[in-house]
Amino acid sequence: MNVLPLGKAPWSLLVELVKKQGYLHEGIVQTAEQGVDVAVLDLNLIIDEVKKIYNTQSTPYLVYKADPITFPTPNPANYLIIVNKNDLATAGALPYGITVTILLPPNFQAKSLLELQSNLSETCEKHQITILGGHTEITEAVLSPILSASMIGFVPPEFYIPREPQVGDSIICSGWAGAEGTGILLAEAPEIFSTYLDRDEYQQGIEVSTQLDISPQVIECNKKWHDELHLVHDATEGGIVGALYECLAPKGFGSKIKSEKIPVASSTKKMAEFLKINPFKLISSGAVVYICSSHKASEIREFLTQNNYVAEIVGEVTEIGAPILIDGTCAPPPESDHLILGLKQLEKMKED
C-alpha cells in the first residue's frame, strides 16, 4: 500500500506502527497496541522507579503537558518530543511517557508515515520516553501533517520549580533567541539563504537550530540551585519577548530588560534583518528564561556557561503593577509569532 485511504490508518500498517514504542519503562500495564484505546500504568512501580532516578524517598508529583506541532519543520517528530519535554523540565520534571495524535492529509504515503513513527520511536528511545499510545488518521480536515502530544513526567516535591518571581530577582536568558525559527526558515528556503548568508553563517544557523533541548541544563541547574530558582520558562511561540511577558504578566510584575544582552546568533540576526522581523519575537525553543535570586544570578550564569550553555543576565523583576519594559518600551501581550511574517515574506520572494 502506497497512498493511505481516508480514515483510520489501515490495520496492517498499525501493526507496524505500534512496534515502535521508544523506551520501555517499568510500570506499564498496557501500552500501545492495535485495537486498544487506553494506556494503563501501575503508579506504585512508577513511583519506585522515579525515587531511584532522583535518589529520594519523596512521593513525586505527576506533571502533565500537551502541545502540537503545526509550523513546518524539517523533523516534526523530534520537535514534538523536545517541545513537550522542555515544558516538563521547566517544572523540574523528567519525562516518562507520551501519547501522540497524528492527523495526515489525503494522499499521504504509507512509507512516510512509517518513517515518521520511526523518528518518534528513535527520539523517545534517546530521551527514555515510552510511547503509551495515540491515534493516527487520514483526514481532509488538514492540509499538512499535524502532530499533537500529551506527555507525563515526574518530579519529587523538593525539586519542583514553582512560579513565584520576586521583586528584585534577576532574569537570565540561556540559549539562542529564535533558534527554532532559524531552522524552520532555513529549511523552508535553503536556495534563498544559501545565497544571502555566507557559508559560515549558514552553518551557524543550522547548528543553532539543532540546540533545542533545554531539559539537561534545566535539570542540572535545578539540582544545584533549586532554592534560588523562582521561575523557569522556555521560549517558544512569541519568542523571548513573549516568554518574558508570560513569566511576569500573570503575576502582575514588571521588568527592566536590555535586549542587547539577549543571546542571539549573528545568522539569526542577519536573517531577521533580511525578512524585516524581530528575532526576539521569533519562535525560540532552545532558549530558556531563569528568574532567580539576584545575589546568586552571577554564579548561576557562570554555572551555565561552564557547562557550555550561552547565558546572560538580561534584566530584573520590578514591582507589582510596573510595566514590562524591554529597552524602555512596554512589551505587548504575546502576538502572532514573527515566524509567520517571515514565512510570508519568503513566499512572496519565491513568487517573484
ZADRENPA-736638 format. One record per residue (C-alpha): residue in one letter; z, x, y negated. Coordinates in steps of 0.2 Angstrom, whole numbers, always signed. Layout:
// ZADRENPA-736638
+--------+-------+-------+-------+
! residu !    up !  east ! north !
+--------+-------+-------+-------+
!      a !     Z !     X !     Y !
...
+--------+-------+-------+-------+
//
This chain:
// ZADRENPA-736638
+--------+-------+-------+-------+
! residu !    up !  east ! north !
+--------+-------+-------+-------+
!      m !    +0 !    +0 !    +0 !
!      n !    -5 !    +7 !   -17 !
!      v !    -3 !    -6 !   -31 !
!      l !   +13 !   -16 !   -30 !
!      p !   +12 !   -35 !   -30 !
!      l !   +22 !   -46 !   -42 !
!      g !   +40 !   -50 !   -37 !
!      k !   +52 !   -40 !   -27 !
!      a !   +47 !   -23 !   -20 !
!      p !   +40 !   -26 !    -3 !
!      w !   +52 !   -24 !   +12 !
!      s !   +43 !    -9 !   +19 !
!      l !   +45 !    +0 !    +3 !
!      l !   +63 !    -5 !    +1 !
!      v !   +67 !    +3 !   +17 !
!      e !   +61 !   +20 !   +10 !
!      l !   +69 !   +17 !    -7 !
!      v !   +87 !   +14 !    +0 !
!      k !   +86 !   +30 !   +10 !
!      k !   +88 !   +39 !    -7 !
!      q !  +106 !   +37 !   -12 !
!      g !  +111 !   +53 !   -21 !
!      y !  +128 !   +60 !   -17 !
!      l !  +138 !   +50 !    -5 !
!      h !  +157 !   +48 !   -10 !
!      e !  +171 !   +43 !    +2 !
!      g !  +177 !   +26 !    -1 !
!      i !  +161 !   +17 !    +0 !
!      v !  +162 !    +2 !   +12 !
!      q !  +145 !    -5 !    +8 !
!      t !  +131 !    +5 !    -1 !
!      a !  +113 !    +2 !    -5 !
!      e !  +104 !    -7 !   +10 !
!      q !   +89 !   -19 !   +10 !
!      g !   +94 !   -37 !   +10 !
!      v !  +112 !   -33 !    +4 !
!      d !  +116 !   -39 !   -13 !
!      v !  +133 !   -30 !   -17 !
!      a !  +142 !   -14 !   -15 !
!      v !  +159 !   -13 !    -8 !
!      l !  +172 !    +0 !   -12 !
!      d !  +188 !    +5 !    -5 !
!      l !  +199 !    +9 !   -20 !
!      n !  +213 !   +17 !   -10 !
!      l !  +201 !   +30 !    -3 !
!      i !  +193 !   +32 !   -20 !
!      i !  +209 !   +35 !   -29 !
!      d !  +215 !   +48 !   -17 !
!      e !  +198 !   +57 !   -19 !
!      v !  +200 !   +56 !   -38 !
!      k !  +218 !   +63 !   -38 !
!      k !  +211 !   +78 !   -28 !
!      i !  +197 !   +81 !   -40 !
!      y !  +209 !   +80 !   -55 !
!      n !  +224 !   +88 !   -46 !
!      t !  +235 !   +74 !   -52 !
!      q !  +247 !   +61 !   -44 !
!      s !  +242 !   +48 !   -58 !
!      t !  +233 !   +32 !   -53 !
!      p !  +216 !   +34 !   -63 !
!      y !  +208 !   +22 !   -75 !
!      l !  +192 !   +15 !   -70 !
!      v !  +179 !   +17 !   -84 !
!      y !  +163 !    +7 !   -84 !
!      k !  +146 !    +9 !   -93 !
!      a !  +129 !    +0 !   -94 !
!      d !  +114 !    +7 !  -103 !
!      p !   +95 !    +5 !  -101 !
!      i !   +81 !   +17 !  -104 !
!      t !   +67 !    +9 !  -115 !
!      f !   +59 !   +23 !  -125 !
!      p !   +45 !   +33 !  -117 !
!      t !   +52 !   +48 !  -109 !
!      p !   +45 !   +62 !   -98 !
!      n !   +58 !   +59 !   -85 !
!      p !   +66 !   +42 !   -86 !
!      a !   +77 !   +44 !   -70 !
!      n !   +85 !   +59 !   -77 !
!      y !   +88 !   +52 !   -94 !
!      l !   +95 !   +36 !   -86 !
!      i !  +109 !   +46 !   -77 !
!      i !  +113 !   +58 !   -91 !
!      v !  +115 !   +45 !  -105 !
!      n !  +127 !   +34 !   -94 !
!      k !  +136 !   +50 !   -88 !
!      n !  +138 !   +56 !  -106 !
!      d !  +146 !   +40 !  -111 !
!      l !  +159 !   +41 !   -97 !
!      a !  +163 !   +58 !  -102 !
!      t !  +167 !   +53 !  -120 !
!      a !  +182 !   +44 !  -112 !
!      g !  +186 !   +59 !  -102 !
!      a !  +179 !   +51 !   -86 !
!      l !  +169 !   +59 !   -72 !
!      p !  +155 !   +48 !   -64 !
!      y !  +157 !   +41 !   -47 !
!      g !  +144 !   +28 !   -43 !
!      i !  +129 !   +18 !   -51 !
!      t !  +118 !    +3 !   -49 !
!      v !  +101 !    +3 !   -55 !
!      t !   +89 !   -11 !   -60 !
!      i !   +70 !    -6 !   -61 !
!      l !   +58 !   -18 !   -69 !
!      l !   +40 !   -12 !   -67 !
!      p !   +24 !   -19 !   -75 !
!      p !    +9 !   -26 !   -64 !
!      n !    -2 !   -14 !   -56 !
!      f !   +11 !    -1 !   -54 !
!      q !    +8 !   +11 !   -40 !
!      a !   +20 !   +12 !   -24 !
!      k !   +19 !   +31 !   -24 !
!      s !   +25 !   +31 !   -42 !
!      l !   +40 !   +20 !   -38 !
!      l !   +44 !   +32 !   -23 !
!      e !   +43 !   +47 !   -35 !
!      l !   +55 !   +38 !   -47 !
!      q !   +68 !   +34 !   -34 !
!      s !   +67 !   +52 !   -28 !
!      n !   +70 !   +58 !   -45 !
!      l !   +85 !   +46 !   -47 !
!      s !   +92 !   +52 !   -30 !
!      e !   +90 !   +70 !   -34 !
!      t !   +98 !   +69 !   -51 !
!      c !  +113 !   +59 !   -43 !
!      e !  +115 !   +72 !   -29 !
!      k !  +115 !   +85 !   -43 !
!      h !  +129 !   +76 !   -53 !
!      q !  +138 !   +70 !   -37 !
!      i !  +135 !   +51 !   -41 !
!      t !  +132 !   +38 !   -27 !
!      i !  +118 !   +25 !   -30 !
!      l !  +128 !   +10 !   -24 !
!      g !  +113 !    -2 !   -25 !
!      g !  +102 !   -11 !   -38 !
!      h !   +86 !   -21 !   -39 !
!      t !   +68 !   -17 !   -40 !
!      e !   +55 !   -30 !   -46 !
!      i !   +37 !   -30 !   -52 !
!      t !   +35 !   -42 !   -67 !
!      e !   +23 !   -47 !   -80 !
!      a !   +38 !   -48 !   -92 !
!      v !   +37 !   -29 !   -95 !
!      l !   +23 !   -18 !  -101 !
!      s !   +30 !    -2 !   -96 !
!      p !   +44 !    +3 !   -83 !
!      i !   +61 !    -2 !   -89 !
!      l !   +77 !    +6 !   -80 !
!      s !   +94 !    -1 !   -83 !
!      a !  +110 !    +6 !   -75 !
!      s !  +128 !    +2 !   -73 !
!      m !  +139 !   +17 !   -70 !
!      i !  +158 !   +18 !   -65 !
!      g !  +169 !   +33 !   -67 !
!      f !  +187 !   +38 !   -66 !
!      v !  +200 !   +47 !   -77 !
!      p !  +218 !   +50 !   -75 !
!      p !  +228 !   +42 !   -89 !
!      e !  +234 !   +59 !   -95 !
!      f !  +216 !   +64 !   -98 !
!      y !  +209 !   +48 !  -106 !
!      i !  +202 !   +51 !  -123 !
!      p !  +207 !   +37 !  -135 !
!      r !  +198 !   +32 !  -151 !
!      e !  +211 !   +35 !  -163 !
!      p !  +205 !   +45 !  -178 !
!      q !  +217 !   +50 !  -191 !
!      v !  +216 !   +54 !  -210 !
!      g !  +213 !   +72 !  -212 !
!      d !  +205 !   +75 !  -195 !
!      s !  +191 !   +87 !  -194 !
!      i !  +174 !   +82 !  -187 !
!      i !  +164 !   +94 !  -176 !
!      c !  +146 !   +92 !  -171 !
!      s !  +141 !  +101 !  -155 !
!      g !  +124 !  +101 !  -148 !
!      w !  +107 !   +99 !  -156 !
!      a !  +104 !   +84 !  -168 !
!      g !   +88 !   +75 !  -162 !
!      a !   +87 !   +84 !  -146 !
!      e !   +81 !   +69 !  -135 !
!      g !   +69 !   +63 !  -149 !
!      t !   +62 !   +80 !  -150 !
!      g !   +57 !   +80 !  -131 !
!      i !   +50 !   +62 !  -132 !
!      l !   +39 !   +66 !  -147 !
!      l !   +33 !   +82 !  -139 !
!      a !   +29 !   +73 !  -123 !
!      e !   +20 !   +59 !  -132 !
!      a !    +8 !   +70 !  -142 !
!      p !    +8 !   +88 !  -135 !
!      e !   -10 !   +90 !  -142 !
!      i !    -4 !   +87 !  -160 !
!      f !   +12 !   +98 !  -159 !
!      s !    +4 !  +112 !  -149 !
!      t !    -6 !  +115 !  -165 !
!      y !    +6 !  +111 !  -178 !
!      l !   +20 !  +121 !  -170 !
!      d !   +18 !  +140 !  -166 !
!      r !   +22 !  +145 !  -148 !
!      d !   +40 !  +150 !  -151 !
!      e !   +44 !  +133 !  -160 !
!      y !   +35 !  +123 !  -147 !
!      q !   +45 !  +132 !  -133 !
!      q !   +61 !  +130 !  -143 !
!      g !   +58 !  +111 !  -144 !
!      i !   +56 !  +110 !  -125 !
!      e !   +72 !  +120 !  -122 !
!      v !   +82 !  +109 !  -134 !
!      s !   +76 !   +93 !  -126 !
!      t !   +82 !   +98 !  -109 !
!      q !  +100 !  +101 !  -115 !
!      l !  +106 !   +83 !  -115 !
!      d !  +121 !   +83 !  -103 !
!      i !  +137 !   +84 !  -113 !
!      s !  +148 !   +80 !   -99 !
!      p !  +153 !   +98 !   -94 !
!      q !  +158 !  +103 !  -111 !
!      v !  +167 !   +87 !  -115 !
!      i !  +177 !   +88 !   -99 !
!      e !  +181 !  +106 !  -101 !
!      c !  +186 !  +104 !  -119 !
!      n !  +197 !   +89 !  -114 !
!      k !  +206 !   +98 !  -101 !
!      k !  +211 !  +112 !  -113 !
!      w !  +213 !  +102 !  -130 !
!      h !  +216 !   +84 !  -124 !
!      d !  +231 !   +82 !  -136 !
!      e !  +221 !   +87 !  -151 !
!      l !  +206 !   +76 !  -147 !
!      h !  +207 !   +59 !  -156 !
!      l !  +189 !   +53 !  -153 !
!      v !  +174 !   +59 !  -144 !
!      h !  +157 !   +51 !  -146 !
!      d !  +139 !   +55 !  -140 !
!      a !  +125 !   +53 !  -152 !
!      t !  +111 !   +43 !  -145 !
!      e !  +101 !   +29 !  -154 !
!      g !  +103 !   +31 !  -173 !
!      g !  +106 !   +50 !  -171 !
!      i !  +120 !   +59 !  -179 !
!      v !  +121 !   +48 !  -194 !
!      g !  +123 !   +33 !  -183 !
!      a !  +136 !   +41 !  -172 !
!      l !  +147 !   +46 !  -187 !
!      y !  +146 !   +28 !  -193 !
!      e !  +150 !   +21 !  -176 !
!      c !  +165 !   +33 !  -175 !
!      l !  +173 !   +28 !  -191 !
!      a !  +167 !   +11 !  -197 !
!      p !  +175 !    +1 !  -184 !
!      k !  +192 !    +8 !  -188 !
!      g !  +189 !    +7 !  -207 !
!      f !  +190 !   +26 !  -210 !
!      g !  +179 !   +36 !  -222 !
!      s !  +172 !   +53 !  -221 !
!      k !  +165 !   +68 !  -231 !
!      i !  +151 !   +76 !  -221 !
!      k !  +139 !   +90 !  -226 !
!      s !  +123 !   +88 !  -217 !
!      e !  +118 !  +107 !  -219 !
!      k !  +132 !  +110 !  -206 !
!      i !  +125 !   +99 !  -193 !
!      p !  +116 !  +109 !  -179 !
!      v !   +98 !  +106 !  -179 !
!      a !   +84 !  +116 !  -171 !
!      s !   +71 !  +123 !  -183 !
!      s !   +57 !  +115 !  -171 !
!      t !   +66 !   +98 !  -173 !
!      k !   +67 !  +100 !  -192 !
!      k !   +49 !  +105 !  -194 !
!      m !   +43 !   +90 !  -183 !
!      a !   +54 !   +78 !  -193 !
!      e !   +46 !   +85 !  -209 !
!      f !   +28 !   +83 !  -202 !
!      l !   +32 !   +65 !  -197 !
!      k !   +42 !   +61 !  -213 !
!      i !   +58 !   +56 !  -203 !
!      n !   +76 !   +61 !  -204 !
!      p !   +81 !   +72 !  -190 !
!      f !   +99 !   +66 !  -192 !
!      k !   +93 !   +48 !  -188 !
!      l !   +83 !   +54 !  -173 !
!      i !   +90 !   +49 !  -155 !
!      s !  +102 !   +63 !  -151 !
!      s !  +108 !   +63 !  -133 !
!      g !  +114 !   +81 !  -130 !
!      a !  +124 !   +80 !  -146 !
!      v !  +142 !   +75 !  -147 !
!      v !  +155 !   +72 !  -161 !
!      y !  +173 !   +78 !  -159 !
!      i !  +186 !   +71 !  -171 !
!      c !  +201 !   +82 !  -169 !
!      s !  +217 !   +88 !  -177 !
!      s !  +212 !   +99 !  -192 !
!      h !  +224 !  +113 !  -188 !
!      k !  +215 !  +116 !  -171 !
!      a !  +197 !  +112 !  -176 !
!      s !  +193 !  +131 !  -178 !
!      e !  +200 !  +135 !  -161 !
!      i !  +191 !  +120 !  -153 !
!      r !  +174 !  +126 !  -161 !
!      e !  +177 !  +144 !  -156 !
!      f !  +181 !  +137 !  -138 !
!      l !  +164 !  +128 !  -138 !
!      t !  +154 !  +142 !  -145 !
!      q !  +162 !  +154 !  -132 !
!      n !  +156 !  +143 !  -119 !
!      n !  +138 !  +144 !  -126 !
!      y !  +138 !  +127 !  -135 !
!      v !  +132 !  +127 !  -153 !
!      a !  +146 !  +119 !  -163 !
!      e !  +150 !  +117 !  -181 !
!      i !  +164 !  +109 !  -192 !
!      v !  +154 !   +97 !  -202 !
!      g !  +167 !   +87 !  -212 !
!      e !  +183 !   +77 !  -212 !
!      v !  +190 !   +60 !  -210 !
!      t !  +196 !   +52 !  -226 !
!      e !  +207 !   +37 !  -229 !
!      i !  +206 !   +19 !  -224 !
!      g !  +194 !    +9 !  -235 !
!      a !  +185 !   +25 !  -241 !
!      p !  +166 !   +26 !  -239 !
!      i !  +157 !   +36 !  -225 !
!      l !  +149 !   +49 !  -236 !
!      i !  +136 !   +61 !  -230 !
!      d !  +131 !   +73 !  -244 !
!      g !  +140 !   +62 !  -256 !
!      t !  +129 !   +47 !  -251 !
!      c !  +136 !   +31 !  -242 !
!      a !  +130 !   +31 !  -224 !
!      p !  +121 !   +14 !  -220 !
!      p !  +126 !    +4 !  -204 !
!      p !  +116 !   +10 !  -189 !
!      e !   +97 !    +6 !  -191 !
!      s !   +81 !    +7 !  -181 !
!      d !   +80 !   +25 !  -174 !
!      h !   +68 !   +36 !  -183 !
!      l !   +60 !   +40 !  -166 !
!      i !   +51 !   +23 !  -168 !
!      l !   +45 !   +28 !  -185 !
!      g !   +39 !   +45 !  -178 !
!      l !   +30 !   +37 !  -163 !
!      k !   +21 !   +25 !  -175 !
!      q !   +16 !   +40 !  -186 !
!      l !    +9 !   +49 !  -170 !
!      e !    -1 !   +33 !  -165 !
!      k !    -9 !   +32 !  -182 !
!      m !   -14 !   +51 !  -181 !
!      k !   -22 !   +48 !  -164 !
!      e !   -32 !   +33 !  -170 !
!      d !   -38 !   +43 !  -185 !
+--------+-------+-------+-------+
//
